Amino acid sequence: MKDAFGIPQSLLVLGGGSEIALATARRLVARRTRTVVLAGRPSAALESAAGELRELGADARTVEFDALDTESHEEVLGKLFAEGDIDMVLLAFGVLGDRDHGQDHPQSAVRVAQTNYTGAVSAGLVCGQALRAQGHGSLVVLSSVAAERARRSNFVYGSSKAGLDAFAQGLGDSLHSVGVHVMVVRPGFVRTRMTAGLPEAPFTTTPGAVATAIELGLRRRRETVWVPGRLRPVMAALRHLPRSLFRRLAG
C-alpha cells in the first residue's frame, strides 16, 4: 500500500532500462519505496540498474519483458501480481523511430506503432485488470507532448503517442470508480540516450525533472502531468492553430 504521503511501497517498471523510469525509481526509493521490479529485455544495463537500486536500500530485481511479445504479457505480468499487491506500475517503454525517414520505411514505422501503442495497450490492460482486482494502486503512463499534435518531422512517433495518451485517459476513467489511479505524464523534449544528437527544443527537460513531477503528481493524485508545467498553456494554443500556420512553426 502507499504510505501517508502517497508514496508506493512497491513499484513495477515496464521498460526498466528507461532513463526516466530509473530516475523515478531512484527518487521513490529515496522516499521509502522498498520493492522494485525492473521489467525489460535482458541486458547488463538492466542488471546494473537493479544493483544500483539495491545499493540505495531497495529489494530490486529484473524480469524479462518484451513489449512486442504481447502474447506473453498476461503470463509474465500475471505472475508478478500473483506474488503480492503492486502499488504502482510505471509504463515507460517506447521508441522514437527515425525522425527524418520513418515515413519512407513502413516496417520501421510499424515497429514504432506496435511498441508505443499496441504493446502499451496490451500491458496496460493486463495491469489495469490486476490493479482492479486488488482494489488499489496507480498506473503511471509516460506519454509525450508530441501526443497533443504530431509534427511532420516525426508524425509516426507523435501519432503513436496520441493513441497511447487517449488509451490511458480512457483506461483511467474505467478504473476511477474502483480506486485505481491512472496518471498520464506528458514531458517535452527530454535529454536522454534516445534523443542524443537531436537538436533541443524549447522547454527541454531532464529525466530527473520528470521524476520529480511524477512524485508530486502521485502525492496530489493528478490525472495529467506536464513537464515542465508551462507546456500546458503552450500546447493548448498550438493545438488550436490552423494547420497552415502550424506547418510553418513546427518542423
Contacts in CASP RR format, 6 or more apart in sequence:
PFRMAT RR
TARGET T0000
AUTHOR 0000-0000-0000
METHOD contacts of the structure
MODEL  1
MKDAFGIPQSLLVLGGGSEIALATARRLVARRTRTVVLAGRPSAALESAA
GELRELGADARTVEFDALDTESHEEVLGKLFAEGDIDMVLLAFGVLGDRD
HGQDHPQSAVRVAQTNYTGAVSAGLVCGQALRAQGHGSLVVLSSVAAERA
RRSNFVYGSSKAGLDAFAQGLGDSLHSVGVHVMVVRPGFVRTRMTAGLPE
APFTTTPGAVATAIELGLRRRRETVWVPGRLRPVMAALRHLPRSLFRRLA
G
1 9 0 8 1.000
1 85 0 8 1.000
1 87 0 8 1.000
1 136 0 8 1.000
2 8 0 8 1.000
2 9 0 8 1.000
2 87 0 8 1.000
2 88 0 8 1.000
2 136 0 8 1.000
2 137 0 8 1.000
2 138 0 8 1.000
2 218 0 8 1.000
3 9 0 8 1.000
3 32 0 8 1.000
5 31 0 8 1.000
5 219 0 8 1.000
6 218 0 8 1.000
6 219 0 8 1.000
7 28 0 8 1.000
7 31 0 8 1.000
7 32 0 8 1.000
7 33 0 8 1.000
7 215 0 8 1.000
7 218 0 8 1.000
7 219 0 8 1.000
8 28 0 8 1.000
8 33 0 8 1.000
8 87 0 8 1.000
8 88 0 8 1.000
8 137 0 8 1.000
8 138 0 8 1.000
8 218 0 8 1.000
9 32 0 8 1.000
9 33 0 8 1.000
9 34 0 8 1.000
9 35 0 8 1.000
9 87 0 8 1.000
10 33 0 8 1.000
10 34 0 8 1.000
10 35 0 8 1.000
10 36 0 8 1.000
10 84 0 8 1.000
10 85 0 8 1.000
10 86 0 8 1.000
10 87 0 8 1.000
10 88 0 8 1.000
11 25 0 8 1.000
11 28 0 8 1.000
11 33 0 8 1.000
11 35 0 8 1.000
11 36 0 8 1.000
11 37 0 8 1.000
11 86 0 8 1.000
11 87 0 8 1.000
11 88 0 8 1.000
11 89 0 8 1.000
11 90 0 8 1.000
12 36 0 8 1.000
12 37 0 8 1.000
12 39 0 8 1.000
12 80 0 8 1.000
12 86 0 8 1.000
12 88 0 8 1.000
12 89 0 8 1.000
12 90 0 8 1.000
12 127 0 8 1.000
13 21 0 8 1.000
13 22 0 8 1.000
13 24 0 8 1.000
13 25 0 8 1.000
13 36 0 8 1.000
13 37 0 8 1.000
13 38 0 8 1.000
13 39 0 8 1.000
13 89 0 8 1.000
13 90 0 8 1.000
13 92 0 8 1.000
14 39 0 8 1.000
14 40 0 8 1.000
14 65 0 8 1.000
14 67 0 8 1.000
14 89 0 8 1.000
14 90 0 8 1.000
14 91 0 8 1.000
14 92 0 8 1.000
14 93 0 8 1.000
14 123 0 8 1.000
14 127 0 8 1.000
15 21 0 8 1.000
15 38 0 8 1.000
15 39 0 8 1.000
15 40 0 8 1.000
15 65 0 8 1.000
15 67 0 8 1.000
15 91 0 8 1.000
15 92 0 8 1.000
15 93 0 8 1.000
15 94 0 8 1.000
16 22 0 8 1.000
16 38 0 8 1.000
16 39 0 8 1.000
16 40 0 8 1.000
16 46 0 8 1.000
16 49 0 8 1.000
16 62 0 8 1.000
16 92 0 8 1.000
16 93 0 8 1.000
17 38 0 8 1.000
17 40 0 8 1.000
17 43 0 8 1.000
17 45 0 8 1.000
17 46 0 8 1.000
17 49 0 8 1.000
17 92 0 8 1.000
18 92 0 8 1.000
18 93 0 8 1.000
18 94 0 8 1.000
18 142 0 8 1.000
19 190 0 8 1.000
19 192 0 8 1.000
19 193 0 8 1.000
19 194 0 8 1.000
19 207 0 8 1.000
20 92 0 8 1.000
20 142 0 8 1.000
20 187 0 8 1.000
20 190 0 8 1.000
20 192 0 8 1.000
20 207 0 8 1.000
20 208 0 8 1.000
20 210 0 8 1.000
20 211 0 8 1.000
21 38 0 8 1.000
21 90 0 8 1.000
21 92 0 8 1.000
21 142 0 8 1.000
22 49 0 8 1.000
22 52 0 8 1.000
22 207 0 8 1.000
23 207 0 8 1.000
23 208 0 8 1.000
23 210 0 8 1.000
23 211 0 8 1.000
24 90 0 8 1.000
24 92 0 8 1.000
24 207 0 8 1.000
24 210 0 8 1.000
24 211 0 8 1.000
24 214 0 8 1.000
24 215 0 8 1.000
25 33 0 8 1.000
25 36 0 8 1.000
25 38 0 8 1.000
25 49 0 8 1.000
25 53 0 8 1.000
25 58 0 8 1.000
25 60 0 8 1.000
25 90 0 8 1.000
26 52 0 8 1.000
26 53 0 8 1.000
26 56 0 8 1.000
26 211 0 8 1.000
27 208 0 8 1.000
27 211 0 8 1.000
27 212 0 8 1.000
27 214 0 8 1.000
27 215 0 8 1.000
28 88 0 8 1.000
28 215 0 8 1.000
29 36 0 8 1.000
29 53 0 8 1.000
29 56 0 8 1.000
29 57 0 8 1.000
29 58 0 8 1.000
30 56 0 8 1.000
31 215 0 8 1.000
33 58 0 8 1.000
33 88 0 8 1.000
34 57 0 8 1.000
34 58 0 8 1.000
34 59 0 8 1.000
35 58 0 8 1.000
35 59 0 8 1.000
35 60 0 8 1.000
36 50 0 8 1.000
36 53 0 8 1.000
36 58 0 8 1.000
36 59 0 8 1.000
36 60 0 8 1.000
36 61 0 8 1.000
37 60 0 8 1.000
37 61 0 8 1.000
37 62 0 8 1.000
37 63 0 8 1.000
37 80 0 8 1.000
37 86 0 8 1.000
38 46 0 8 1.000
38 49 0 8 1.000
38 50 0 8 1.000
38 53 0 8 1.000
38 60 0 8 1.000
38 61 0 8 1.000
38 62 0 8 1.000
38 63 0 8 1.000
39 62 0 8 1.000
39 63 0 8 1.000
39 64 0 8 1.000
39 65 0 8 1.000
39 76 0 8 1.000
39 77 0 8 1.000
39 80 0 8 1.000
40 46 0 8 1.000
40 62 0 8 1.000
40 63 0 8 1.000
40 64 0 8 1.000
40 65 0 8 1.000
40 66 0 8 1.000
40 93 0 8 1.000
41 64 0 8 1.000
41 65 0 8 1.000
41 66 0 8 1.000
42 62 0 8 1.000
42 64 0 8 1.000
46 62 0 8 1.000
47 62 0 8 1.000
50 60 0 8 1.000
50 61 0 8 1.000
50 62 0 8 1.000
51 60 0 8 1.000
53 60 0 8 1.000
54 60 0 8 1.000
63 76 0 8 1.000
63 80 0 8 1.000
64 76 0 8 1.000
65 76 0 8 1.000
65 77 0 8 1.000
66 72 0 8 1.000
67 93 0 8 1.000
67 94 0 8 1.000
67 115 0 8 1.000
67 119 0 8 1.000
67 120 0 8 1.000
67 123 0 8 1.000
68 111 0 8 1.000
68 114 0 8 1.000
68 115 0 8 1.000
68 119 0 8 1.000
70 118 0 8 1.000
70 119 0 8 1.000
70 122 0 8 1.000
70 123 0 8 1.000
73 119 0 8 1.000
73 122 0 8 1.000
73 123 0 8 1.000
73 126 0 8 1.000
74 126 0 8 1.000
77 123 0 8 1.000
77 126 0 8 1.000
77 127 0 8 1.000
77 130 0 8 1.000
78 126 0 8 1.000
78 130 0 8 1.000
80 86 0 8 1.000
81 127 0 8 1.000
81 130 0 8 1.000
81 133 0 8 1.000
81 134 0 8 1.000
85 134 0 8 1.000
85 136 0 8 1.000
85 137 0 8 1.000
86 130 0 8 1.000
86 131 0 8 1.000
86 134 0 8 1.000
86 137 0 8 1.000
87 136 0 8 1.000
87 137 0 8 1.000
87 138 0 8 1.000
88 137 0 8 1.000
88 138 0 8 1.000
88 139 0 8 1.000
88 140 0 8 1.000
88 218 0 8 1.000
89 124 0 8 1.000
89 127 0 8 1.000
89 128 0 8 1.000
89 131 0 8 1.000
89 138 0 8 1.000
89 139 0 8 1.000
89 140 0 8 1.000
90 140 0 8 1.000
90 142 0 8 1.000
90 214 0 8 1.000
91 120 0 8 1.000
91 123 0 8 1.000
91 124 0 8 1.000
91 127 0 8 1.000
91 139 0 8 1.000
91 140 0 8 1.000
91 141 0 8 1.000
91 142 0 8 1.000
92 142 0 8 1.000
93 115 0 8 1.000
93 119 0 8 1.000
93 120 0 8 1.000
94 115 0 8 1.000
94 116 0 8 1.000
94 120 0 8 1.000
94 142 0 8 1.000
95 111 0 8 1.000
95 112 0 8 1.000
95 115 0 8 1.000
95 116 0 8 1.000
95 194 0 8 1.000
96 112 0 8 1.000
96 154 0 8 1.000
96 157 0 8 1.000
96 194 0 8 1.000
96 195 0 8 1.000
97 108 0 8 1.000
97 109 0 8 1.000
97 111 0 8 1.000
97 112 0 8 1.000
97 154 0 8 1.000
97 156 0 8 1.000
97 157 0 8 1.000
98 105 0 8 1.000
98 108 0 8 1.000
99 153 0 8 1.000
99 154 0 8 1.000
99 157 0 8 1.000
99 198 0 8 1.000
100 153 0 8 1.000
102 108 0 8 1.000
102 109 0 8 1.000
102 112 0 8 1.000
102 154 0 8 1.000
102 156 0 8 1.000
103 109 0 8 1.000
103 155 0 8 1.000
103 156 0 8 1.000
109 156 0 8 1.000
112 156 0 8 1.000
112 157 0 8 1.000
112 160 0 8 1.000
113 156 0 8 1.000
113 159 0 8 1.000
113 160 0 8 1.000
115 160 0 8 1.000
116 157 0 8 1.000
116 160 0 8 1.000
116 161 0 8 1.000
116 164 0 8 1.000
117 160 0 8 1.000
117 163 0 8 1.000
117 164 0 8 1.000
117 167 0 8 1.000
120 141 0 8 1.000
120 164 0 8 1.000
120 167 0 8 1.000
121 164 0 8 1.000
121 167 0 8 1.000
124 139 0 8 1.000
124 141 0 8 1.000
124 171 0 8 1.000
125 171 0 8 1.000
127 139 0 8 1.000
128 139 0 8 1.000
128 171 0 8 1.000
128 175 0 8 1.000
128 180 0 8 1.000
131 137 0 8 1.000
131 138 0 8 1.000
131 139 0 8 1.000
131 175 0 8 1.000
131 180 0 8 1.000
132 175 0 8 1.000
132 178 0 8 1.000
132 180 0 8 1.000
135 178 0 8 1.000
135 179 0 8 1.000
135 180 0 8 1.000
136 179 0 8 1.000
136 180 0 8 1.000
137 179 0 8 1.000
137 180 0 8 1.000
137 181 0 8 1.000
138 180 0 8 1.000
138 181 0 8 1.000
138 182 0 8 1.000
138 183 0 8 1.000
138 218 0 8 1.000
139 168 0 8 1.000
139 171 0 8 1.000
139 172 0 8 1.000
139 175 0 8 1.000
139 180 0 8 1.000
139 181 0 8 1.000
139 182 0 8 1.000
139 183 0 8 1.000
140 182 0 8 1.000
140 183 0 8 1.000
140 185 0 8 1.000
140 214 0 8 1.000
140 218 0 8 1.000
141 164 0 8 1.000
141 165 0 8 1.000
141 168 0 8 1.000
141 182 0 8 1.000
141 183 0 8 1.000
141 184 0 8 1.000
141 185 0 8 1.000
142 185 0 8 1.000
142 187 0 8 1.000
143 161 0 8 1.000
143 164 0 8 1.000
143 165 0 8 1.000
143 168 0 8 1.000
143 184 0 8 1.000
143 185 0 8 1.000
143 186 0 8 1.000
144 157 0 8 1.000
144 158 0 8 1.000
144 161 0 8 1.000
144 165 0 8 1.000
144 186 0 8 1.000
144 187 0 8 1.000
144 188 0 8 1.000
145 186 0 8 1.000
145 187 0 8 1.000
145 188 0 8 1.000
145 189 0 8 1.000
145 226 0 8 1.000
145 231 0 8 1.000
145 235 0 8 1.000
146 154 0 8 1.000
146 157 0 8 1.000
146 158 0 8 1.000
146 161 0 8 1.000
146 162 0 8 1.000
146 188 0 8 1.000
147 158 0 8 1.000
147 161 0 8 1.000
147 162 0 8 1.000
147 163 0 8 1.000
147 164 0 8 1.000
147 165 0 8 1.000
147 186 0 8 1.000
148 162 0 8 1.000
148 186 0 8 1.000
148 235 0 8 1.000
148 238 0 8 1.000
148 239 0 8 1.000
149 235 0 8 1.000
149 238 0 8 1.000
149 239 0 8 1.000
149 246 0 8 1.000
149 250 0 8 1.000
150 157 0 8 1.000
150 158 0 8 1.000
150 159 0 8 1.000
150 162 0 8 1.000
151 158 0 8 1.000
151 250 0 8 1.000
151 251 0 8 1.000
152 247 0 8 1.000
152 250 0 8 1.000
152 251 0 8 1.000
153 250 0 8 1.000
153 251 0 8 1.000
165 184 0 8 1.000
165 186 0 8 1.000
168 182 0 8 1.000
168 184 0 8 1.000
169 182 0 8 1.000
169 184 0 8 1.000
169 223 0 8 1.000
170 182 0 8 1.000
171 182 0 8 1.000
172 180 0 8 1.000
172 182 0 8 1.000
172 223 0 8 1.000
175 181 0 8 1.000
175 182 0 8 1.000
176 182 0 8 1.000
181 221 0 8 1.000
182 223 0 8 1.000
183 214 0 8 1.000
183 217 0 8 1.000
183 218 0 8 1.000
183 221 0 8 1.000
183 222 0 8 1.000
183 223 0 8 1.000
183 224 0 8 1.000
183 225 0 8 1.000
184 223 0 8 1.000
184 224 0 8 1.000
184 225 0 8 1.000
185 210 0 8 1.000
185 213 0 8 1.000
185 214 0 8 1.000
185 224 0 8 1.000
185 225 0 8 1.000
185 227 0 8 1.000
186 224 0 8 1.000
186 225 0 8 1.000
186 226 0 8 1.000
186 227 0 8 1.000
186 231 0 8 1.000
187 205 0 8 1.000
187 210 0 8 1.000
187 226 0 8 1.000
187 227 0 8 1.000
188 201 0 8 1.000
188 203 0 8 1.000
188 204 0 8 1.000
188 205 0 8 1.000
188 227 0 8 1.000
188 228 0 8 1.000
188 231 0 8 1.000
189 195 0 8 1.000
189 198 0 8 1.000
189 200 0 8 1.000
189 201 0 8 1.000
189 203 0 8 1.000
189 204 0 8 1.000
189 205 0 8 1.000
190 204 0 8 1.000
190 205 0 8 1.000
190 206 0 8 1.000
190 207 0 8 1.000
190 210 0 8 1.000
191 200 0 8 1.000
191 204 0 8 1.000
191 205 0 8 1.000
191 206 0 8 1.000
191 207 0 8 1.000
192 207 0 8 1.000
203 228 0 8 1.000
203 230 0 8 1.000
203 231 0 8 1.000
203 234 0 8 1.000
205 227 0 8 1.000
205 228 0 8 1.000
209 227 0 8 1.000
209 228 0 8 1.000
210 227 0 8 1.000
213 225 0 8 1.000
213 226 0 8 1.000
213 227 0 8 1.000
213 228 0 8 1.000
213 229 0 8 1.000
214 225 0 8 1.000
216 222 0 8 1.000
216 225 0 8 1.000
217 225 0 8 1.000
226 232 0 8 1.000
226 235 0 8 1.000
238 246 0 8 1.000
238 249 0 8 1.000
238 250 0 8 1.000
241 249 0 8 1.000
END
